[in-house]
Amino acid sequence: MAKIMVVDDAAFLRAMLRDILVKAGHEVVFEAQNGREAVDKYKAVRPDLVTMDITMPVMEGVEAVKEIRKFDPAANIVMCSAMGQKNLIIEAIQSGAKDFIVKPFQSNRVLEAISKAIE
C-alpha cells in the first residue's frame, strides 16, 4: 500500500483516480488542484507517489515535477495526460517523472504505472 497524492485541476478526474487507487488498497493522502499546491503540500505530506496532471492553472505539471524533484530527487511521480500531449510527456519524463498514464484512466494501466514507479 502506498501513500499517494493526486494532482489534477478537474475534481471528477481526482475522484476517478482516488477510486481506482483506494480499491487497490492505496491511501490517497492529499488531493491538489494545481502544481503550486502540489509542491507546497508535497513537503508536508511526503507521499510515496504523486499522480500529476500536465495541464493545470497556477503552475503546470512539468514545472511542479521540477520543483518537487529539486526538493526530493527520489520523488516518484506519474504524469496524467490527455492524448496529444506527447512533447509535454517527454519533457516531464526528462524532468524526472517515472511514467505516464493517459486519460480516460484505465485502472489496470494506472495500477501498473504506480507499481512500476514505487518499485
C-alpha positions as CSV (number, residue, x, y, z in Angstrom):
1,M,0.0,0.0,0.0
2,A,1.3,3.4,-1.0
3,K,0.5,6.9,0.3
4,I,-0.4,8.8,-2.9
5,M,-1.1,12.5,-3.6
6,V,-3.4,13.1,-6.6
7,V,-2.9,16.3,-8.5
8,D,-5.5,17.4,-11.1
9,D,-7.5,20.6,-11.7
10,A,-10.6,18.5,-12.5
11,A,-12.4,17.2,-9.4
12,F,-14.1,14.3,-11.3
13,L,-10.7,13.1,-12.5
14,R,-9.3,13.3,-9.0
15,A,-12.3,11.3,-7.8
16,M,-11.9,8.7,-10.6
17,L,-8.2,8.2,-9.7
18,R,-8.9,8.1,-5.9
19,D,-11.5,5.4,-6.6
20,I,-9.0,3.3,-8.6
21,L,-6.3,3.7,-6.0
22,V,-8.4,3.1,-2.9
23,K,-9.9,0.0,-4.4
24,A,-6.4,-1.3,-5.0
25,G,-5.5,-0.8,-1.3
26,H,-3.6,2.5,-1.6
27,E,-4.2,5.6,0.5
28,V,-4.8,9.0,-1.0
29,V,-3.2,11.3,1.5
30,F,-3.9,14.6,-0.3
31,E,-5.6,16.0,-3.5
32,A,-4.2,19.1,-5.1
33,Q,-5.8,21.3,-7.8
34,N,-2.7,22.8,-9.3
35,G,1.1,22.4,-9.3
36,R,1.8,25.1,-6.8
37,E,-0.5,23.4,-4.2
38,A,1.2,20.1,-5.0
39,V,4.7,21.4,-4.5
40,D,3.7,23.1,-1.2
41,K,1.8,20.0,0.1
42,Y,4.5,17.5,-1.0
43,K,6.9,18.9,1.6
44,A,4.3,18.5,4.4
45,V,2.7,15.2,3.3
46,R,5.8,13.3,1.9
47,P,3.7,10.8,-0.2
48,D,5.2,7.7,-1.7
49,L,4.0,8.7,-5.1
50,V,2.3,11.6,-6.9
51,T,0.0,11.4,-9.9
52,M,0.4,14.8,-11.7
53,D,-1.8,16.2,-14.3
54,I,0.2,18.0,-17.1
55,T,-2.1,21.0,-17.9
56,M,-3.3,23.0,-14.9
57,P,-3.8,26.6,-13.8
58,V,-1.4,28.4,-11.4
59,M,1.5,26.0,-12.1
60,E,1.8,23.4,-14.9
61,G,2.6,19.8,-14.1
62,V,6.0,19.7,-15.7
63,E,7.1,22.8,-13.6
64,A,5.7,21.1,-10.5
65,V,7.7,18.0,-11.2
66,K,10.9,20.0,-11.5
67,E,10.1,21.8,-8.2
68,I,9.3,18.6,-6.3
69,R,12.4,16.8,-7.7
70,K,14.6,19.8,-6.5
71,F,13.2,19.3,-3.0
72,D,13.3,15.5,-3.2
73,P,15.4,13.9,-6.0
74,A,13.9,10.5,-5.2
75,A,10.3,11.6,-5.6
76,N,8.0,9.1,-7.5
77,I,5.8,11.0,-10.0
78,V,3.5,9.6,-12.6
79,M,2.1,12.0,-15.1
80,C,-1.5,12.1,-16.3
81,S,-2.1,13.4,-19.7
82,A,-4.7,13.7,-22.4
83,M,-3.9,12.3,-25.8
84,G,-1.8,14.6,-28.0
85,Q,0.5,15.9,-25.2
86,K,3.5,13.9,-26.3
87,N,6.0,16.7,-26.1
88,L,4.9,17.6,-22.6
89,I,5.1,14.0,-21.5
90,I,8.6,13.7,-22.9
91,E,9.6,16.9,-21.0
92,A,8.0,15.6,-17.8
93,I,9.9,12.2,-18.1
94,Q,13.2,14.2,-18.8
95,S,12.4,16.3,-15.7
96,G,12.2,13.1,-13.5
97,A,8.6,11.7,-13.8
98,K,8.8,7.9,-13.8
99,D,5.8,7.1,-16.1
100,F,2.6,8.5,-17.6
101,I,-1.0,7.4,-17.8
102,V,-3.4,8.7,-20.4
103,K,-7.0,9.9,-19.8
104,P,-9.5,8.5,-19.7
105,F,-8.0,6.3,-17.0
106,Q,-8.0,2.5,-17.2
107,S,-7.5,1.0,-13.8
108,N,-5.1,-1.7,-14.9
109,R,-2.8,0.8,-16.6
110,V,-3.0,3.2,-13.6
111,L,-2.0,0.4,-11.1
112,E,0.7,-0.9,-13.4
113,A,2.3,2.6,-13.7
114,I,2.1,3.1,-9.9
115,S,3.7,-0.3,-9.0
116,K,6.4,0.3,-11.5
117,A,7.2,3.8,-10.1
118,I,7.4,2.7,-6.5
119,E,9.3,-0.5,-7.0
